[in-house]
Amino acid sequence: MINIQTERLNLWLVPLSGLAATAAKDRAAARRIISSKLPEIWFDEAWVSELRLKQWTDDPSYAPWSIRAIVFRETGEIIGNMNCHHVPMPFVLHGSTTVAVEMGYTIFEPWRRRGFAWEAIKGFTCWAAARGLEAMVLSIASSNTASLRLAEKLGAEKIGSKVDDVNGPEDIYFARLMNAA
């Protein structure tokens, strides 16, 4: 597996079998495969695991961009997850083309507002920049002040809005990776 380590976190790539167990809401199997410290909240959006499982099996090159468990290294607890919605691809903005992915992330309560999302994104994008990624796209609900502050910290620019079938109205942000050329 391709795992990423930061100062306080491990970003574990969830294997296909872990995605399948999560999608099936087979808690015992998921905990055996991913981690015995997998919290119940992990299963709240099992449909995302089902979607990412299909993407990975349809296109094996998607594998390293799939769901990662965000693990607090000190205790081994799963404190969130992150994933890319697709493989890196050309993205045109203001007449300029960059290689980008749309990213999603969640930090579970009570771990929020401790800088873990920032650390996870920075760790992941550092790894991804070495593989050609230049930018990321984030879709954020206007009521999600923590994610809006994170987007600002990332230097993200609001580029549009949409109504997501699952999450409702969201603003779309574009951020060049700070360590990308």
C-alpha positions as CSV (number, residue, x, y, z in Angstrom):
1,M,0.0,0.0,0.0
2,I,1.0,3.6,-0.6
3,N,0.9,5.3,2.8
4,I,1.8,8.8,3.6
5,Q,3.2,10.0,6.9
6,T,3.1,13.5,8.4
7,E,4.2,14.8,11.8
8,R,1.1,13.6,13.6
9,L,-0.7,11.5,11.0
10,N,-0.6,8.5,8.8
11,L,-2.7,8.6,5.7
12,W,-3.4,4.9,5.0
13,L,-4.6,3.9,1.6
14,V,-7.7,1.7,2.2
15,P,-7.3,-1.5,0.1
16,L,-10.0,-2.8,-2.2
17,S,-11.1,-5.3,0.4
18,G,-11.5,-2.5,2.9
19,L,-13.6,-0.4,0.5
20,A,-15.8,-3.5,-0.2
21,A,-16.3,-4.2,3.5
22,T,-17.1,-0.6,4.2
23,A,-19.5,-0.4,1.2
24,A,-21.3,-3.5,2.5
25,K,-21.3,-2.0,6.0
26,D,-19.6,-5.2,7.2
27,R,-18.1,-3.6,10.3
28,A,-16.2,-6.7,11.5
29,A,-14.5,-7.2,8.2
30,A,-13.7,-3.5,7.7
31,R,-12.2,-3.3,11.2
32,R,-10.1,-6.4,10.5
33,I,-8.9,-5.1,7.2
34,I,-8.5,-1.3,7.9
35,S,-8.1,-1.0,11.6
36,S,-9.6,-2.3,14.8
37,K,-9.9,1.4,15.8
38,L,-12.3,2.2,13.0
39,P,-15.1,4.4,14.5
40,E,-18.8,3.8,13.8
41,I,-19.0,7.2,12.0
42,W,-16.7,5.7,9.2
43,F,-19.8,3.8,7.9
44,D,-22.0,6.9,7.7
45,E,-21.0,7.5,4.0
46,A,-20.5,3.9,2.9
47,W,-21.8,4.9,-0.5
48,V,-18.6,6.8,-1.1
49,S,-16.6,3.6,-0.6
50,E,-18.8,1.8,-3.0
51,L,-18.2,4.5,-5.6
52,R,-14.4,4.6,-5.1
53,L,-14.3,0.7,-5.2
54,K,-15.9,0.8,-8.6
55,Q,-13.6,3.5,-9.8
56,W,-10.5,1.5,-8.7
57,T,-11.7,-1.8,-10.2
58,D,-12.7,0.0,-13.5
59,D,-9.3,1.8,-13.6
60,P,-6.4,0.5,-11.5
61,S,-4.5,3.7,-12.0
62,Y,-7.0,5.4,-9.7
63,A,-5.8,3.3,-6.8
64,P,-3.4,5.8,-5.1
65,W,-6.0,8.5,-5.3
66,S,-8.7,6.5,-3.6
67,I,-9.9,6.7,0.0
68,R,-7.3,7.1,2.8
69,A,-7.9,6.7,6.5
70,I,-6.5,9.6,8.4
71,V,-4.9,8.0,11.5
72,F,-3.6,9.9,14.6
73,R,-0.2,8.3,14.9
74,E,0.1,8.7,18.7
75,T,-2.9,6.4,19.4
76,G,-3.6,4.7,16.0
77,E,-7.2,6.1,16.1
78,I,-8.9,6.7,12.7
79,I,-9.9,10.4,13.0
80,G,-11.1,11.0,9.4
81,N,-10.8,10.2,5.8
82,M,-9.9,11.8,2.5
83,N,-10.1,10.9,-1.2
84,C,-9.8,12.3,-4.7
85,H,-12.9,12.1,-6.9
86,H,-10.8,11.1,-9.9
87,V,-7.3,10.6,-11.2
88,P,-5.3,13.7,-11.9
89,M,-6.5,15.3,-15.1
90,P,-6.1,18.5,-17.1
91,F,-8.2,21.4,-15.6
92,V,-8.6,24.7,-17.5
93,L,-9.1,27.9,-15.6
94,H,-8.7,31.4,-17.0
95,G,-7.1,29.9,-20.2
96,S,-4.4,28.1,-18.3
97,T,-4.3,24.3,-18.0
98,T,-3.1,22.6,-14.8
99,V,-3.2,18.9,-13.6
100,A,-5.7,18.8,-10.8
101,V,-8.0,16.5,-8.7
102,E,-11.1,17.3,-6.8
103,M,-10.5,16.3,-3.2
104,G,-12.9,15.5,-0.3
105,Y,-12.0,15.1,3.3
106,T,-13.6,14.7,6.7
107,I,-12.3,15.0,10.2
108,F,-14.5,13.3,12.8
109,E,-15.6,14.8,16.1
110,P,-13.9,15.3,18.5
111,W,-10.8,15.7,16.4
112,R,-11.9,18.9,14.6
113,R,-10.3,22.3,14.9
114,R,-6.8,20.9,15.7
115,G,-5.2,21.4,12.3
116,F,-5.6,17.8,11.2
117,A,-7.3,18.6,7.9
118,W,-4.6,21.1,7.0
119,E,-1.9,18.6,7.9
120,A,-3.5,15.7,6.0
121,I,-4.1,17.9,2.9
122,K,-0.5,19.2,3.0
123,G,0.9,15.7,3.5
124,F,-1.1,14.3,0.7
125,T,-0.5,17.2,-1.7
126,C,3.3,17.1,-1.1
127,W,3.2,13.4,-2.0
128,A,0.9,14.1,-5.0
129,A,3.0,17.0,-6.3
130,A,5.9,14.6,-6.7
131,R,3.6,12.6,-9.0
132,G,2.7,15.6,-11.2
133,L,-0.3,17.1,-9.4
134,E,-0.4,20.9,-9.6
135,A,-3.7,21.9,-8.1
136,M,-6.9,20.8,-6.3
137,V,-10.5,21.6,-6.5
138,L,-12.7,21.7,-3.3
139,S,-16.5,21.9,-3.1
140,I,-17.5,23.5,0.2
141,A,-21.0,24.3,1.6
142,S,-21.2,28.0,2.4
143,S,-22.1,27.1,6.0
144,N,-18.9,25.1,6.5
145,T,-16.8,27.8,8.1
146,A,-13.9,25.5,9.1
147,S,-13.5,24.3,5.5
148,L,-13.8,27.8,4.1
149,R,-11.0,29.0,6.4
150,L,-8.9,26.0,5.3
151,A,-9.5,26.9,1.6
152,E,-8.4,30.5,2.4
153,K,-5.3,29.2,4.1
154,L,-4.6,27.1,1.0
155,G,-4.9,30.2,-1.2
156,A,-8.0,28.9,-2.9
157,E,-10.0,31.0,-5.3
158,K,-13.8,30.6,-5.6
159,I,-14.5,29.7,-9.2
160,G,-18.1,28.8,-9.1
161,S,-21.1,27.2,-7.4
162,K,-23.2,24.1,-7.9
163,V,-26.0,22.1,-6.2
164,D,-24.7,18.7,-5.3
165,D,-27.3,15.9,-5.3
166,V,-26.1,14.7,-1.9
167,N,-24.7,17.8,-0.1
168,G,-26.9,20.5,-1.6
169,P,-25.5,24.0,-2.5
170,E,-21.7,24.2,-2.6
171,D,-19.1,26.7,-3.7
172,I,-16.2,25.4,-5.8
173,Y,-12.7,26.5,-5.0
174,F,-9.4,26.1,-6.9
175,A,-6.1,26.0,-5.2
176,R,-2.6,25.6,-6.8
177,L,-0.4,23.4,-4.7
178,M,2.0,25.6,-2.7
179,N,4.9,23.3,-3.5
180,A,3.9,23.0,-7.2
181,A,5.7,25.0,-9.9
